[in-house]
Amino acid sequence: MPSIGALLIIGLCLVSFLGNVAAVPLPEDGVVGPDEDGLGPSCTVIKRKEWRRLSKVQKKSYIKAVKCLQDKPAIAKATIPNSISRFDDFQGVHIQQTFSIHFVGHFLAWHRYYLAIYEKALREECDYKGAQPYWDWTLDADNFIASPLWDPVTGFGGNGVPAPADGSPFAVPGATGGGCVTDGPFVDMRLHLGPGPSLAGTSRCLRRAFSPWIAKTFSNTAKVNNALAQKDFGWFNKVVEGETNFLNVGIHGGGHYSIGGEAGDLYASPGEPVFYLHHANLDRIYWQWQSMNLPARLSDISGPIQMFGPITGPNVTLSFPIDLGPLAPAVTVQELMDTKGNKTGSGVLCYTYQ
């Protein structure tokens, strides 16, 4: 997210501002057998776990798979010419679709599918045996810097080097660091797309600018409980995404801006490897909300098709298409409502959370 200021300007201009994931997982992944949930025989449900619940070997395996995607040649050069790796492919598609996948009714559905296809790539292209882990940032809201996620050996490395303070009125409150990461497995990582909407070729480091204040204010249990208390999807989605100001960035913005740097770039944020753990946690919360009244909420969808679109419509429906460009075949929102596929076998997902 370039800055809240840039997004506010954009908002003003707008009048207000898997294919089936069926690779065989290890028993430790918490497999749910096909018969247990009445699912088709081709769906072996894998369980996504919180990062700190993984063993050291599992953490190493996940990070190795991420680095594998960063080494594999791109497949999306026809539409993203400067994409070098499979990891770049994912970042590039997000950059291209930024204005059609945020502050819309299909925000959660699009990112659910995007994350599942990323998980599928890790498993099928990089021999990863586990499920996509998630980061429960509520566990770190009061002591963000000490999160095991930032461990240089068993995590993703820590903050960026200190950089000159952003003196603009739209600077992220409490931001520290701001420069290249200095330790951990991604210290030598190079980003080839971005920052912002740029798809021009580049070679730059991974930056972070930790803001413990953002984490404490927007990534806490009370904020999650407020989202879960919403009675319909429209309000749930609105609470999750928040607003385009630092008075209320929502739990979505909380995860992004607490990390800062690449993660705080609206367009290029998937260049931060932790992006996928953050969005897995958002998806977990979404699935938790759905599961509180599953029969009704498997069909509860609403919200504008266009970014900041009017509540009078047109609105997202179950038949609305979700398109990931070169990453995967297009599907409908309906096919993404149930993370465990569904009993008719028409869903495309095959995972749950633990």
C-alpha positions in Angstrom: 0.0 0.0 0.0 1.9 3.1 -1.2 0.5 5.3 1.6 -2.8 6.0 3.1 -2.4 9.5 1.5 -2.2 8.1 -2.0 -5.2 5.9 -1.3 -7.2 8.9 0.0 -6.4 10.8 -3.2 -7.5 7.9 -5.3 -10.7 7.8 -3.2 -11.4 11.4 -3.7 -11.1 10.9 -7.5 -13.7 8.2 -7.2 -16.2 10.6 -5.6 -15.3 9.8 -1.9 -12.1 8.7 -1.8 -7.3 -24.3 -7.5 -7.9 -26.6 -9.2 -8.4 -29.1 -6.3 -5.6 -29.0 -3.7 -5.3 -32.7 -3.5 -1.6 -33.5 -3.1 -1.1 -36.0 -0.3 0.0 -34.2 2.9 1.9 -35.6 5.8 -0.2 -37.0 8.7 1.0 -34.2 10.9 -1.0 -31.8 8.7 -4.2 -32.9 10.4 -5.9 -34.5 7.4 -9.7 -34.8 7.5 -10.8 -37.9 5.6 -13.1 -37.5 2.6 -15.9 -39.5 4.3 -15.9 -37.4 7.5 -17.4 -34.3 5.9 -19.2 -36.1 3.1 -16.8 -34.8 0.5 -15.9 -36.3 -2.8 -13.1 -38.9 -2.8 -10.8 -36.5 -4.6 -10.7 -34.0 -1.8 -8.4 -34.7 1.1 -8.8 -31.7 3.4 -5.6 -30.3 4.8 -5.5 -28.2 7.9 -3.7 -24.8 8.1 -1.9 -24.2 11.3 -0.7 -21.1 13.1 3.0 -20.5 12.5 4.1 -21.0 16.0 2.4 -24.4 16.1 4.7 -25.7 13.4 7.8 -27.6 14.3 11.2 -26.2 13.4 11.5 -28.7 10.6 8.0 -27.7 9.2 8.9 -24.0 9.4 12.2 -24.7 7.5 10.2 -26.7 4.9 7.8 -23.8 4.4 10.4 -21.2 4.0 12.4 -23.5 1.6 9.3 -23.8 -0.5 8.8 -20.0 -0.7 12.4 -19.6 -1.8 11.8 -22.3 -4.3 9.0 -20.3 -5.9 11.4 -17.3 -5.9 13.8 -19.4 -8.0 11.4 -21.1 -10.4 11.0 -19.3 -13.8 7.9 -17.2 -14.3 4.9 -18.5 -16.3 3.1 -15.1 -16.7 5.5 -13.2 -19.0 2.8 -12.9 -21.6 0.9 -10.5 -19.4 3.7 -9.5 -16.9 6.8 -9.3 -19.1 9.2 -8.4 -16.2 8.2 -11.2 -14.0 11.2 -13.4 -13.4 10.0 -16.0 -10.9 6.8 -17.8 -10.0 6.8 -15.6 -6.8 6.8 -12.6 -9.1 3.9 -14.0 -11.0 1.7 -13.8 -7.9 2.9 -10.2 -7.0 2.3 -9.1 -10.6 -1.3 -10.3 -10.8 -2.0 -8.5 -7.5 -0.5 -5.3 -8.8 -2.5 -5.6 -12.0 -5.8 -6.2 -10.2 -5.4 -3.9 -7.2 -8.2 -1.5 -8.0 -10.7 -4.3 -8.7 -10.0 -6.5 -5.6 -10.0 -4.0 -2.7 -13.0 -2.3 -1.0 -15.3 -4.5 -3.1 -17.7 -7.3 -2.2 -15.4 -10.0 -3.5 -12.3 -8.8 -1.6 -12.3 -11.9 0.7 -13.3 -14.3 -2.0 -10.6 -13.1 -4.4 -7.9 -13.3 -1.8 -9.2 -16.7 -0.6 -8.7 -18.1 -4.1 -5.4 -16.3 -4.6 -4.0 -17.8 -1.4 -5.2 -21.3 -2.3 -3.5 -21.2 -5.6 -0.3 -19.9 -3.9 -0.6 -22.9 -1.5 -1.1 -25.2 -4.4 2.0 -23.9 -6.2 4.1 -24.5 -3.0 2.8 -28.0 -2.8 2.8 -29.1 -6.4 5.8 -27.1 -7.8 8.1 -27.0 -4.7 7.4 -30.3 -3.0 6.0 -28.7 0.1 4.1 -31.3 2.1 2.2 -29.0 4.5 -0.7 -26.5 4.3 -0.3 -22.8 4.1 0.3 -21.5 7.7 -1.4 -18.5 9.2 -0.2 -15.8 11.5 -2.5 -15.0 14.4 -1.4 -11.4 15.0 -3.7 -11.1 18.1 -1.0 -13.2 19.9 1.6 -10.5 19.1 -0.5 -7.3 19.4 0.9 -6.3 22.7 4.5 -7.2 22.0 4.9 -7.1 18.2 8.7 -6.9 18.0 9.0 -10.1 20.1 6.9 -12.2 17.8 8.5 -15.6 16.9 7.6 -14.7 13.3 10.5 -12.3 13.2 13.1 -14.9 14.4 16.1 -14.8 12.0 16.6 -18.6 12.3 13.1 -20.1 12.6 11.1 -17.2 11.2 11.1 -14.6 8.5 13.7 -12.2 9.9 13.1 -8.8 11.5 12.7 -5.1 10.8 14.3 -3.0 8.1 17.3 -0.8 8.8 16.4 2.7 10.1 15.5 5.0 7.3 14.8 8.8 7.3 11.5 9.5 8.9 8.5 10.1 6.6 7.5 13.6 7.3 4.3 13.6 5.4 0.9 13.9 7.3 0.0 10.4 5.9 3.0 8.6 7.4 2.2 5.4 9.2 1.9 6.2 13.0 4.7 4.6 15.1 6.7 3.3 12.1 10.3 2.2 12.7 12.9 0.9 10.4 11.9 1.5 6.8 14.9 0.1 5.0 16.1 -3.3 3.8 15.8 -6.3 6.2 19.1 -7.2 7.8 18.7 -10.8 8.9 16.7 -14.0 8.3 16.1 -16.1 5.2 15.0 -13.2 3.0 17.9 -10.8 3.7 19.2 -11.3 0.1 15.8 -11.4 -1.6 15.3 -9.3 -4.7 12.0 -7.9 -5.8 11.5 -7.4 -9.5 8.2 -5.6 -9.7 6.8 -2.5 -8.0 6.9 -0.5 -5.9 3.3 0.8 -6.3 1.6 0.0 -9.6 4.8 -0.3 -11.6 5.4 -3.5 -13.6 8.7 -2.2 -14.9 11.7 -4.4 -14.3 13.6 -3.6 -11.1 15.9 -5.2 -8.5 15.4 -4.1 -5.0 15.5 -5.4 -1.5 12.7 -6.4 0.8 11.9 -3.5 3.1 10.0 -3.5 6.4 8.9 -0.7 8.7 7.5 -2.2 11.9 4.8 -0.2 13.7 4.0 -1.8 17.1 1.4 0.9 17.6 -0.6 -0.2 14.6 -0.4 -3.8 15.8 -1.6 -2.9 19.3 -4.4 -0.7 18.0 -5.8 -2.8 15.1 -4.6 -6.4 15.4 -6.0 -7.2 18.8 -8.7 -9.7 19.9 -11.3 -7.0 20.5 -11.1 -6.0 16.8 -11.5 -9.6 15.7 -14.4 -10.1 18.0 -16.1 -7.0 16.6 -15.8 -8.4 13.1 -17.2 -11.8 14.2 -20.1 -10.1 15.8 -21.4 -8.7 12.5 -24.8 -10.2 11.5 -24.3 -10.2 7.7 -21.5 -10.3 5.2 -21.8 -6.7 4.1 -21.0 -5.4 7.6 -18.4 -8.2 8.3 -16.5 -7.3 5.1 -16.7 -3.6 5.9 -15.3 -4.1 9.4 -12.5 -6.3 8.1 -11.3 -3.9 5.4 -11.8 -0.7 7.5 -11.4 2.7 6.0 -8.7 4.7 4.2 -7.4 6.5 7.3 -5.4 5.6 10.4 -8.4 6.0 12.6 -9.7 2.7 11.3 -7.6 0.6 9.0 -9.5 -2.5 9.9 -7.8 -5.8 10.8 -6.8 -6.1 7.1 -4.8 -2.9 7.2 -3.6 -3.7 10.7 -1.6 -6.7 9.5 -0.2 -4.8 6.5 0.8 -1.5 8.2 2.2 -3.2 11.3 4.8 -4.8 9.0 5.2 -1.8 6.7 7.6 -1.5 3.9 6.6 -3.8 1.1 3.6 -5.1 3.1 2.3 -1.6 3.4 2.2 -1.1 -0.4 -1.4 -1.5 -1.6 -0.3 -2.8 -5.0 2.9 -4.8 -4.4 2.3 -6.2 -0.8 2.6 -9.8 -1.9 6.3 -9.2 -2.4 6.5 -9.6 1.4 6.5 -13.3 2.1 4.5 -12.8 5.4 1.6 -11.4 3.2 0.4 -14.9 2.7 0.4 -15.7 6.4 -1.5 -12.5 7.2 -4.1 -13.2 4.5 -4.4 -16.8 5.7 -5.4 -15.4 9.1 -8.0 -13.1 7.6 -9.4 -16.1 5.7 -9.4 -18.1 8.9 -11.5 -15.3 10.6 -13.8 -15.2 7.5 -14.3 -19.0 7.7 -14.9 -18.7 11.5 -17.5 -16.1 10.8 -19.1 -18.3 8.2 -19.0 -21.3 10.4 -21.0 -19.5 13.1 -24.1 -20.0 10.9 -22.8 -22.1 8.0 -26.0 -23.0 6.2 -27.0 -19.3 5.8 -23.5 -17.8 5.4 -22.4 -20.1 2.6 -24.6 -18.0 0.4 -24.3 -14.6 2.1 -22.4 -12.3 -0.2 -22.9 -8.6 -1.1 -20.9 -5.4 -1.7 -19.9 -3.3 -4.7 -18.3 -4.7 -7.8 -16.3 -1.5 -8.3 -13.8 -0.1 -5.7 -15.8 2.2 -3.3 -18.8 1.5 -5.5 -22.3 2.7 -4.4 -24.3 0.5 -2.1 -27.1 0.7 -4.6 -25.2 -1.5 -7.0 -24.3 -3.3 -9.0 -23.4 -5.7 -6.3 -21.4 -8.9 -6.1 -23.5 -12.1 -6.3 -22.6 -15.8 -6.0 -22.3 -16.0 -9.8 -19.7 -13.2 -9.9 -16.4 -14.3 -11.6 -13.1 -14.4 -9.8 -10.2 -14.2 -12.2 -6.6 -14.7 -11.3 -5.3 -14.1 -14.8 -2.5 -16.5 -15.7 -2.3 -18.0 -12.2 -5.5 -20.2 -12.4 -8.8 -20.8 -14.2 -11.6 -18.3 -13.4 -14.2 -19.5 -10.9 -17.3 -18.0 -9.3 -17.8 -16.7 -5.8 -20.1 -19.6 -5.2 -17.3 -22.1 -5.7 -15.2 -20.3 -3.1 -17.7 -20.0 -0.3 -16.9 -23.4 1.3 -13.2 -23.9 2.1 -13.8 -27.7 2.2 -15.3 -27.8 -1.3 -18.8 -28.9 -0.6 -20.9 -32.1 -0.6 -21.8 -31.8 -4.2 -18.2 -31.7 -5.2 -18.6 -28.4 -7.1 -16.2 -26.3 -4.9 -12.6 -25.8 -5.8 -11.1 -25.5 -2.3 -10.0 -28.3 0.0 -8.7 -27.1 3.4 -9.7 -26.0 6.8 -8.1 -24.4 9.9 -6.7 -25.7 13.1 
